[in-house]
Amino acid sequence: MFWTYLFRELSNRRKQTAIIATGMALAIALVIIVNSVAGGVKAAQATVLESVYGVGTDVTISQAETASSTGRPTFTFGSGGGTTNGNSTTLSQSRLTAARGKATFDASELTTVQKTDGVKAAAATLSLQLIDFSGSTSRTQTQSGTGTGTGTAPGAGSGEAGTPGQGGGFGGGSFSFDQTTVEGVSVTSDAVGPLTSVELTSGRTFAASDAGKDVLVVDKTYAASNSLKAGSTKKIGSTTFTVIGIVESTSSSSSTASDFYMPLDTAQKAADLSGKISTVYVTADSSSDVGTVKAALEKALPKATVSTEADLASSVSGSLSTASSLVSNLGTWLSVIVLAAAFLIAILFTVSGVTRRTREFGTLKAIGWSNGRIVRQVAGESFVQGLLGGVAGVVVGLIGVVVINVIAPTLSGGATTSAGGFGGGAAPGGAGGGTGTGTGTGTEGGAGTAGRFGAQVASTATEVSLHAPIAVTIIVVAVALALVGGLLAGAIGGWRASRLRPAEALRSVA
């Protein structure tokens, strides 16, 4: 009797049922789409952070640069420096120094981190930059002299030498500055750190026996552009390193966090930074303990900068940052407003329907229907309307998510953890070095002091295709919201119907 009467009433009021179900469907579809996009943005943000942070890392520890740690590398060529062939002198030099934007601190602080309560694993790294200066100058006069000139060569590129001064010097030349990122990593810890976000493509990764050895693991992108493979050799400074493996990023980024990886102790020795590290990567015992671990580390290391993944996420820039802000603010409030509007529409149409059915409910009460039965009847009709709206909303929402995934909009994101700059200085034979004006004194076969420069290296830029995941939990919650909306409308409408007096209802006009 209940279900027969219920479906008869719904079929007789198709317009009202369609309006209420459509309102619910649109609201539920929006909730599903917004939550799926939010999940996709969060995953995209994690992809950008992987190359800087490392998969599974909960906390990173570093120290701010000081005046003493921001010095720029210099290249000095004394008289007789370089190789002279006829009228041309070739100059070349490599420097391995701490990366710009990455201050170094004592490696003993790693022990302090490992002893902190809540820390599951910790590994230290040393971020370095390999800067290669190379070029040649030509001689126009045979007598010694002093030359002055200006140069506009930036930190990575080439520039022409200045005009030689009165009385002699070098007549011209070109110079290039190449910068490569190098990361010294622990060969005994593979559970946390930058190498957790890479996968091996050829060769092998580090083993405990590689400690102190001159071996490298190379990023696939860098290896391809420089014709390197497992077994190749690469000269860094005066040391020849052997490439033991090639790795690539596990994220959508085409490159990993660094061009080269070498054993930590080897990196310390090569850069003359014995006992120094620049970053400590930490994994907490539990994700719920990250806040507590961060507070404990800040207390144990008052001079350190302790950052969680959430802290680092705030540095993400580009269209990914815009999308994240849009979803978290506009999306959430829009979902709330649309849901509230759908509930209000359902309530108003249900109450309006009850008013139009005054004679019907009066007759039912006259033949013995109780107030509770009338409330259940109206609530049941609204419940079915909410269910229809919920199912339709899920279908529309899933179609919307599929469309987004097919289009796969591309978001750009970058996470920057350092800053740097370029400076001027003295250049070979009067050539300008770096950015600015260079002055130098040149003799036959000799050179002055090269310009000083630096660069920002602790950064990553990634383009990510947005993929909106479909979560079963969100679908269940969305349908539940539709049912709640239907029951709320039915309860209010049924309560109004139950207050009708039979005599007054029978005198009214339907």
Helices and strands as residue ranges (DSSP letters): H 2-12, H 14-53, E 59-62, G 67-69, E 83-85, E 88-98, E 105-106, H 109-114, E 119-139, E 145-151, E 158-160, E 170-185, G 194-197, E 198-203, G 208-210, E 215-219, H 220-225, E 233-236, E 239-249, E 260-263, H 264-270, E 276-277, E 279-284, G 287-289, H 290-300, E 305-308, H 309-313, E 316-317, H 319-326, I 327-331, H 332-356, H 358-366, H 371-407, E 410-416, E 424-425, G 428-430, E 433-434, E 436-442, E 459-465, H 472-498, H 502-507
